[in-house]
Amino acid sequence: MFNYTDGRLWPGLLDGMPEQFQTQVHEPAFCRQDGTLDATFVLWRRTNDERWHAGNHIDFSPADDDEVDPDGSWLLDILCDDIVSEYIEHAKDVYEIDLDRAVVEHVVALRPLTDAAVSALNPEVELADLREKAKEYGYPTTAA
């Protein structure tokens, strides 16, 4: 982990974060044992946002001048790459399945889940099985 601050967050890291995500700052899965957020970068995107967001004015000035990504954001390069192709390759390598590119594009674009899309991703699962979890995550689904 890249962390110059001995556990403190980069100044400005959470600036501009919408209220709806504030609870995640204290979510135990993302925090150290003392309850402080363990992060060097934070991105968020609401369902209707057109792009990802980060802190408005992150101050990296305490980092070494020769550090290209002092916050470790290189870990997110996949988001800048062709995520559809990357995920199709990942599914083939890890799960040994071939996915329909159009279905993966459908999910990446946050289009509502449909029975057909869910079935194309996993024939053993139905949309009804995912509806509650999708709602919890704010992912749109077709009407029940």
MOKA-V638696 format. One record per residue. N is the residue number from 1. SS is DSSP state (~ for helix, > for strand, _ for the rest). Layout:
BEGIN
n: {N/N}
ss: {SS/SS}
END
This chain:
BEGIN
n: {1/2/3/4/5/6/7/8/9/10/11/12/13/14/15/16/17/18/19/20/21/22/23/24/25/26/27/28/29/30/31/32/33/34/35/36/37/38/39/40/41/42/43/44/45/46/47/48/49/50/51/52/53/54/55/56/57/58/59/60/61/62/63/64/65/66/67/68/69/70/71/72/73/74/75/76/77/78/79/80/81/82/83/84/85/86/87/88/89/90/91/92/93/94/95/96/97/98/99/100/101/102/103/104/105/106/107/108/109/110/111/112/113/114/115/116/117/118/119/120/121/122/123/124/125/126/127/128/129/130/131/132/133/134/135/136/137/138/139/140/141/142/143/144}
ss: {_/_/_/_/_/_/_/_/_/_/>/_/_/_/_/_/_/_/~/~/~/~/~/~/~/~/_/~/~/~/>/_/_/_/_/_/>/_/_/_/_/_/_/>/_/_/_/_/_/_/_/_/>/_/_/_/_/_/>/_/_/_/_/_/_/_/_/_/_/_/_/_/~/~/~/~/~/~/~/~/_/_/~/~/~/~/~/~/~/~/~/~/~/~/~/_/_/_/_/_/~/~/~/~/~/~/~/~/_/_/_/_/>/_/~/~/~/~/~/~/~/_/_/_/_/_/~/~/~/~/~/~/~/~/~/~/~/_/_/_/>/_/_/_}
END
